[in-house]
Amino acid sequence: MGDPLVSPYEMRLPLFLSLMALPVTAWSQTVHQGDPIHGRTLFSKYCGADAARATLSAADMTAIQDGALQAAFGQGQCVDSAKTFSGADVDFLSAWDMVAFVRTRHLGLADFFPEAARYLLKEYTIDNFGEDRLKENLGRLPSDRTHPVYTMYDFEGEKGRLAFVPQDPLLIDELERDKKLGYLVFLSMETPHGRAEVGIAVDAKGVVRSAQVHRTEKEAEKVNAALAVFEGQGRLGGPGKFEAPRRSPATAYVDAFREAYLLAMESVTMFVREERDRTWSN
């Protein structure tokens, strides 16, 4: 990769968890549209120019609500390091400008499901059955077997007004299967240009609807053009067979994408099983 991939889970887990636990006051729950250009200036000043150039991990950052980020900046907390500053230096709207800038440094849910209205988020670790399938399909067992799964839903009258649904049984009961748009998983993948974080979005049957890396990744345009070849392929529960036109640059991505896809789908399978058990219990 060109820019470093900053991973809060791997590099600063205690800091990241404390950020997610920040109280979000009532006035910060309303999302404001900030100015990312001004936000970059502030972020560079208080959190460092190197941090402002870094690509943030979508798997980590999309798990943090905008209000929590705004509260963090308002309290003088940088999200990419242990660095702090005086929160008094950043007023209410300036903190929202910093949020707007940070959101330009990673892929977002709307990049894959712009029409989505609500979503669930839960992290899953692939179980023994999934591990056996991975060994059968890949000939080995990848080390990274824990990933957050985003399950996206469409509701009439709510299109594009994306809202997070917490793990509340009453709220989850409203998420009927026929409203499900699909799933999104972020994970690391090897490309001809180095490792990069890729987002793999599939429909409810596991068919790839989009796969992409952030624009700041090395040779992002070439990578995304190659990944686009796999749209419309794949299925949940399948062996992950992907094809690319002969002599296409995408042929160099087939094996790596297949591994990433199978890992993502095993994580999705964990959700599907949980959903089935929940439905039966009702």
HELIX and SHEET records of a PDB file:
HELIX    1   1 PRO A    8  MET A   11  1                                   4    
HELIX    2   2 LEU A   13  MET A   20  1                                   8    
HELIX    3   3 ALA A   26  SER A   28  5                                   3    
HELIX    4   4 PRO A   36  CYS A   47  1                                  12    
HELIX    5   5 ALA A   49  ARG A   53  1                                   5    
HELIX    6   6 ALA A   58  MET A   61  1                                   4    
HELIX    7   7 ASP A   66  GLY A   74  1                                   9    
HELIX    8   8 GLY A   87  ASP A   89  5                                   3    
HELIX    9   9 PHE A   92  VAL A  102  1                                  11    
HELIX   10  10 ARG A  103  ARG A  105  5                                   3    
HELIX   11  11 LEU A  109  ASP A  111  5                                   3    
HELIX   12  12 ASN A  128  LEU A  138  1                                  11    
HELIX   13  13 PRO A  169  ILE A  172  1                                   4    
HELIX   14  14 ARG A  177  LYS A  179  5                                   3    
HELIX   15  15 ALA A  220  LEU A  227  1                                   8    
HELIX   16  16 ALA A  228  PHE A  230  5                                   3    
HELIX   17  17 PRO A  249  TYR A  253  5                                   5    
HELIX   18  18 VAL A  254  SER A  281  1                                  28    
SHEET    1   A 2 LEU A   5  VAL A   6  0                                        
SHEET    2   A 2 THR A  55  LEU A  56  1                                        
SHEET    1   B 6 ALA A 163  PHE A 164  0                                        
SHEET    2   B 6 ARG A 118  THR A 125  1                                        
SHEET    3   B 6 THR A 146  TYR A 153 -1                                        
SHEET    4   B 6 LYS A 180  THR A 191 -1                                        
SHEET    5   B 6 GLY A 194  ASP A 203 -1                                        
SHEET    6   B 6 VAL A 208  VAL A 213 -1                                        
END                                                                             
